[in-house]
Amino acid sequence: MVQEQDGDESAEHAARPKRADARRNQKTLLDAAAAAFVASGVEAPVRDIAARAGVGTATIYRHFPTRADLIIGVYRHQVESCAEAGPALLVSSPTPYAALGGWIDLFVDFLVTKHGLAAVLQSDNAGFETLHAYFLDRLVPVCAQLLDAATASGEIRSDLSALELMRGVGNLCIGAENDPRYDVRRLVELLVAGLRRQD
């Protein structure tokens, strides 16, 4: 009986690296798809995405049977990356204000990609309906945590909510992907600099 348990445990241990590998492979695919979407739009050929990821097209179709599945996967992956970055930046940055600035930078990266997906995300596909709520549920609390930390440290004013800041940044990002003369990062930097306490 003990031997059976050991065998079960061995099988379980052998399976764990595969799951970790599968997660890494999926992350590689999603990063490659996001880069392809930024460069060529959401209709980027699957073979181009596969080439960026260093896999065959069959691998992409195994993970994401339809283009809608791939778009949703990219969106959710980018939201999760942005959400996970907030607490990490609070730990690694010299000040909470620096952490906030670093996170807003990542948020801009996400929004520029997201605007490239906007037409598709506004379609009638049922899988897209819950994405905006998911976006708010995951990212507003992270932004609020960063704002609260920067407020508590005395670096920024306290009269702006996370949702207001995110909407302001989002509005500045509109059209950035279509006009190379429009420097969205400079304007977002001015917005974030405006949060500084003046007294």
C-alpha positions in Angstrom: 0.0 0.0 0.0 2.8 2.4 0.8 4.4 1.5 -2.5 1.3 2.5 -4.3 1.4 5.9 -2.6 5.0 6.3 -3.5 4.2 5.5 -7.1 1.3 8.0 -7.1 3.6 10.7 -5.6 6.3 9.9 -8.2 3.7 10.3 -11.0 2.5 13.5 -9.4 6.0 14.9 -9.2 6.7 13.9 -12.8 3.5 15.7 -13.9 4.4 19.0 -12.1 7.2 20.1 -14.4 4.9 19.5 -17.4 2.3 21.8 -15.9 5.0 24.4 -15.3 6.3 24.0 -18.8 2.8 24.3 -20.2 2.3 27.5 -18.3 5.6 28.9 -19.6 4.7 27.8 -23.2 1.4 29.5 -22.9 3.0 32.7 -21.6 5.4 32.6 -24.5 2.5 32.2 -27.0 0.5 35.0 -25.4 3.5 37.4 -25.3 4.2 36.6 -29.0 0.6 37.1 -29.9 0.5 40.5 -28.1 3.6 41.6 -29.9 2.1 40.5 -33.2 -1.2 42.3 -32.5 0.7 45.5 -31.7 2.8 45.2 -34.9 0.1 44.0 -37.3 -3.3 44.2 -35.7 -5.5 41.4 -34.4 -5.7 39.8 -37.8 -1.9 39.0 -37.7 -1.4 35.6 -39.4 -1.1 32.7 -36.9 2.1 31.6 -38.7 3.7 35.0 -37.7 2.6 34.5 -34.1 4.0 30.9 -34.2 7.3 32.1 -35.6 7.6 34.8 -32.9 6.9 32.1 -30.2 9.2 29.6 -31.8 6.4 26.9 -32.1 4.3 25.4 -34.9 0.9 26.7 -35.7 -0.7 23.5 -34.4 0.6 24.4 -31.0 -1.3 27.7 -31.1 -4.5 26.0 -32.3 -4.2 23.4 -29.5 -4.1 26.1 -26.9 -6.4 28.6 -28.7 -8.8 26.9 -31.2 -10.2 30.2 -32.5 -8.9 33.7 -32.9 -11.4 34.9 -30.4 -9.9 32.5 -27.8 -6.4 33.9 -28.6 -7.6 37.5 -28.3 -9.3 36.8 -25.0 -6.2 34.9 -23.8 -3.9 37.9 -24.7 -6.2 40.3 -22.9 -6.4 38.3 -19.7 -2.7 37.6 -19.7 -1.9 41.3 -20.0 -4.3 42.2 -17.3 -2.8 39.6 -15.0 0.8 40.8 -15.7 -0.3 44.3 -14.9 -2.0 43.3 -11.7 0.9 41.2 -10.5 3.4 44.0 -11.2 1.8 46.5 -8.7 2.8 44.7 -5.5 6.2 43.7 -7.0 6.9 47.4 -7.8 6.0 48.5 -4.3 8.6 46.1 -2.9 11.4 46.8 -5.4 11.0 50.6 -6.1 12.8 53.2 -4.0 9.5 55.0 -3.1 5.8 54.4 -3.5 5.6 57.3 -6.0 8.3 55.6 -8.1 6.3 52.4 -7.9 3.2 54.2 -9.0 5.0 55.7 -12.0 6.5 52.4 -13.0 3.0 50.7 -12.8 1.4 53.5 -14.9 4.1 52.9 -17.5 3.1 49.2 -17.7 -0.6 50.2 -17.8 0.1 52.5 -20.8 1.8 49.5 -22.5 -1.3 47.5 -21.9 -3.7 50.2 -23.0 -1.9 50.8 -26.3 -2.2 47.1 -27.1 -5.8 47.0 -25.8 -6.9 49.8 -28.1 -5.6 47.7 -30.9 -8.0 45.1 -29.8 -10.9 47.5 -29.2 -12.9 46.8 -32.4 -12.8 43.1 -31.7 -13.5 43.4 -28.0 -16.7 45.4 -28.8 -18.0 42.7 -31.0 -21.0 40.4 -30.2 -18.8 37.5 -29.2 -20.1 36.2 -25.8 -16.6 35.6 -24.5 -15.8 39.3 -24.7 -18.7 40.5 -22.6 -17.1 40.0 -19.1 -13.7 41.3 -20.0 -14.2 44.9 -19.0 -15.6 43.9 -15.6 -12.6 41.6 -15.2 -10.2 44.4 -16.2 -11.7 46.7 -13.5 -11.9 44.0 -10.8 -8.3 43.1 -11.2 -6.6 46.5 -11.9 -8.6 49.2 -9.9 -7.5 47.6 -6.5 -3.9 47.4 -7.6 -3.9 51.1 -8.7 -5.7 52.0 -5.4 -3.0 50.1 -3.4 -0.2 52.1 -5.2 -2.1 55.4 -4.7 -2.7 54.7 -1.0 1.0 53.9 -0.5 2.1 57.1 -2.2 -0.4 59.1 -0.3 0.6 57.6 3.0 4.2 58.4 2.3 3.2 62.1 1.8 4.4 62.1 -1.9 1.1 62.8 -3.6 -2.2 64.5 -3.1 -5.0 62.4 -1.7 -8.0 63.7 -3.7 -7.8 61.3 -6.7 -9.4 57.9 -6.9 -7.8 54.9 -8.7 -10.6 54.8 -11.3 -10.2 58.5 -12.0 -6.4 58.1 -12.6 -6.9 55.0 -14.8 -9.6 56.8 -16.9 -7.3 59.8 -17.3 -4.4 57.7 -18.5 -6.8 55.7 -20.7 -8.1 58.9 -22.3 -4.6 60.1 -23.0 -3.8 56.8 -24.7 -6.7 57.0 -27.2 -5.3 57.2 -30.8 -1.6 56.8 -29.7 -1.2 53.7 -31.9 -2.3 55.6 -35.0 -0.2 58.8 -34.8 3.6 58.5 -34.5 3.8 62.3 -33.6 1.6 61.8 -30.5 3.9 61.2 -27.5 1.5 59.6 -25.1 4.2 58.8 -22.5 5.2 62.5 -22.2 1.6 63.4 -21.5 1.1 60.6 -19.0 4.3 61.6 -17.3 2.9 65.2 -16.9 -0.3 63.7 -15.5 1.6 61.6 -12.9 3.9 64.5 -12.1 0.7 66.6 -11.4 -0.1 64.2 -8.5 2.9 65.4 -6.5 2.1 67.4 -3.4 3.0 71.1 -3.8 3.4 72.0 -0.1 
